[in-house]
Amino acid sequence: MNKRIKEHEIVKDQKWEIGRYTIVELIDSSGIKGIGLSRKSQLDRHNNKELSLKIAKGRALKALSLKKDKRLVHHPLMG
């Protein structure tokens, strides 16, 4: 993963799979929420759920790290 992503004490970890979207919501012990989303393309041959979950969780961890450092999240798939 990215070196800027710090270790967090995750209190709540929720996952949703809606159609071709995978959404992960992580909540830190301090109450900060990070959301990550991954989307399967129509051109993908195989439905690899582990890869989409890994991508969404990585985006959620990065959003959590940015929010904890009080920086802005400029990506539409993270929040």
Secondary structure, DSSP 4 states (H G I P E B T S, - for coil): --TTPPP--EEEEEEEEETTEEEEEEEETTS-EEEEEEE--TT-SS--HHHHHHHHHHHHHHHHHHHHTT-----TTB-
